[in-house]
Amino acid sequence: MDSFDNLYCGKIQYLQVIDGKLPVHGIGNISTYYLLRDIHSVTTVMLMIVDKDKVPLKDIESGKVISVMEALQARPKALEDSMLSWVVFPQDDKPSALLIHTGISTGDFKQLCYSHLWTNVPLKDMSNHVIKKIKEQADRATLTEPTSIKRLVTTLVVDGEEQKG
């Protein structure tokens, strides 16, 4: 997936490394994402992606979700020179998340994937079988080759302005 047209995000997960210790994992929404802008310990953000046609207009108008391009431009300052990779879950026919990162260990990546999958399962459906299935899906999730986010955003913004002009 090379285009961000018609893609939105509303949920995020992130990692922070505080005082060089193990990463702290957080989950939030777009309001949380904007709060991360000035937190310099943020090392990774995973944006959950949704096609525009699956997003209620009221969520777009209220700012509950924002376009992926807007999210990339508003990324935390600590991730200004970071990389961007698509996250591919084995059960999906296309990537369903974007990872903004400065490099991520396999363990941290799998934990973000596991947490993302876990938060989408209603409590009434939890069972040992479901937990095992989520772990297997998280273990099989993959990342695409990273792209320089600064170069990508600059190119997309310039291309977008040329198309308008």
N, C-alpha and C positions, 0 to 999 in steps of 0.2 A: 504494500500500500504506500503510494507516494504522495497522495493528495489528502489534504485535510478538509476539503470542501464538504460541507454538510455533516461534519462530525462535531459532537459536543461532549462535554464531560461535566459530571456533577459530584462524583465521589472520588476521593483520593486516599492513598496510603503513602506514608513517608517514613524515612529513616533519618535519625539524627545521631551523630556521634558526639557525645559530651565528654570533655576531658580525656579523649583518647580511649574511652572504655567501649564496651560492647554497644552496638547500635540500639537505640530506643525506637520502637515501632509505634506509629500513630495512625489513626484512621480519622477521616473527616470529610467535610463537604467543601464547596467553593469558598465559603467564608473562611474556613480553616486554611485553605490554600493561600488566600491573600495575606493571612497573618504570617505565613511562612516567609514572606518576601524579605524581611529583614533579619531572619534568624540564620546566623552564619554556620550553625552546626548541621544544617540539613545536607545530606549527602545523596539522597535518592527520593524521587517522587514518582509514584505510579498513578497515572490518570486513567480512570475507567471510561472507555469510549462508548458513545451511543450515537446511532445514526439519527440525523435531524428528524426524519419522518416518524421516529419512535419517541420523540420528546414532545410533551404537551406544550403548546404555544405559551401558556401561562408560566411555565417553568423558565422558558427563554426570556420572556418579558420581565419576569421578576428577578432574573439573575441567579436563579437556583442552579441553572446550568449555564455554561459559557462555551463559546466555540473553542475548538482545540487551538486554533491560531492565537486567539486572545490569551489562552492559558500559557502557551509557549512564550508569548511576549511578556507575560506577568510572572514568569518563573522566579523562584527565590534567587536573590543576588548571589548566593553561594553556588548556584548552578549556572551562572552566566556563560561560562566556557565549558559546559558539560556536553554530554552525548545524549542522543535520542535513539531508542530502540523500540520496535514493536514487540509486544508480548503476545505469543500465540499459545492458546490453550488447546489441547488435543481434541476437545469436543466441539470447538468452534470452527466454522468454515472460513473465518477471517480473523485477523487480530482484534482483540477486544480491549486492549489497554496499551498505553504508551508509557515507557519508562524513561524518565529524565534522570541521568546519573553521571557520576564521575568515575564509574567503575563499580562493580558490585560482585560480591562473592556468590558462589553457587548457593550456599546455605541461606544467605540473606534474600536472594532472589526467590528461592523455593518458599521461604517463610512468607514473603509478600504474596506470592501466588496462593499458598494455602489459606492465608487469612482472607484474601479476596473471595475465594471459592466458598469458604466457610461462612462468611457473612451473608451469602446469598441463599442459604438453606434455612427454612423456617425451623424453629425449635421443635415443633411437633413431628418433623420428619427426621430428626437426629436418631441415628442408630449406629451400631458398630459397622454395619455394612456401608452406610453412607459416609462415615468418617474414613473408612478404608478407601472408598472410591475417590473422595476428595483428595486424600494424600497421593493416590496414584496419579490423578490428573495434575496435581501440583508438581509432582516429580517429573512428569512428561512435558510440562510447559517449557517453551523455548523463547529465546530472544533473537531478533534479527541482528545483523551486523550493525554496530553503532555508527551514527552519523553525527558530525559536528553540528550541534544545535544552533550555534551562533551563525554559522555559514548558511544553514538551511533556512532559518528565520529571515535572515537578510535577503537571501535569494527570493523567498516567497513574497516578502513585502515589496521588493523592487519589481518583481514580475506582476504582482497585483496592481501596483501603481501604473505600470506600463499598459496593462489591459484596460484600466479606467480612462487613461489619457488619450 
